[in-house]
Amino acid sequence: MSTLTIRKVDADVKRRLQMRAAENGRSMEAEVRAILGDAVLETSSNDVSFGEVMEEFRRRTGGVDLDLPARNETDDSDRRIPDFS
């Protein structure tokens, strides 16, 4: 086990922690451990890939249609061919 010291905790935050700990039948230290443990578990269970986020976005919104500019496929005069020699 490690020790963690947190300085400069707002008095109102401390009072609310004490009240929450009492409601849950814990010491304030045990309550803070529980809160930190839950916060870390929530974060790690929410780790999703960008692809999964986009898939969920499409599912919820139906996706997004973008207006793309017209592409001139016949005029390649401004396109330079790279020289790899």
SEVEX-10031 format. One record per residue (C-alpha): z, x, y. Coordinates in steps of 0.1 Angstrom, whole numbers, padded with zeros to 4 digits, always signed. Layout:
BEGIN
ZXY
...
REM end
This chain:
BEGIN
+0000+0000+0000
-0007+0011+0036
+0011+0005+0068
-0006-0010+0098
+0010-0011+0132
-0004-0034+0159
+0007-0028+0194
+0005-0050+0225
+0004-0084+0207
+0005-0112+0233
+0039-0130+0233
+0022-0164+0227
+0003-0150+0197
+0035-0137+0183
+0053-0170+0188
+0024-0189+0171
+0025-0164+0142
+0062-0170+0138
+0057-0208+0138
+0028-0206+0113
+0048-0183+0090
+0078-0207+0091
+0054-0236+0083
+0041-0217+0053
+0076-0205+0042
+0067-0169+0047
+0080-0140+0069
+0058-0132+0099
+0047-0100+0081
+0037-0119+0050
+0018-0144+0072
-0001-0116+0089
-0010-0101+0055
-0023-0135+0043
-0043-0140+0075
-0059-0105+0073
-0066-0109+0036
-0083-0143+0041
-0103-0129+0070
-0117-0100+0049
-0125-0123+0020
-0143-0147+0042
-0164-0119+0057
-0174-0104+0024
-0183-0137+0009
-0205-0144+0039
-0225-0112+0034
-0261-0125+0030
-0294-0108+0034
-0318-0115+0063
-0341-0132+0039
-0314-0156+0028
-0306-0164+0064
-0342-0171+0071
-0346-0192+0040
-0316-0213+0051
-0331-0216+0086
-0364-0229+0072
-0346-0253+0049
-0325-0268+0078
-0352-0269+0105
-0385-0271+0086
-0395-0237+0100
-0411-0229+0133
-0448-0231+0142
-0459-0204+0166
-0491-0205+0187
-0508-0173+0180
-0534-0159+0204
-0570-0161+0192
-0581-0129+0175
-0615-0114+0183
-0626-0101+0149
-0661-0090+0160
-0652-0067+0189
-0637-0034+0175
-0650-0012+0203
-0615-0005+0216
-0601+0004+0182
-0601+0041+0174
-0604+0054+0139
-0577+0079+0131
-0587+0114+0121
-0566+0127+0092
-0584+0160+0086
REM end
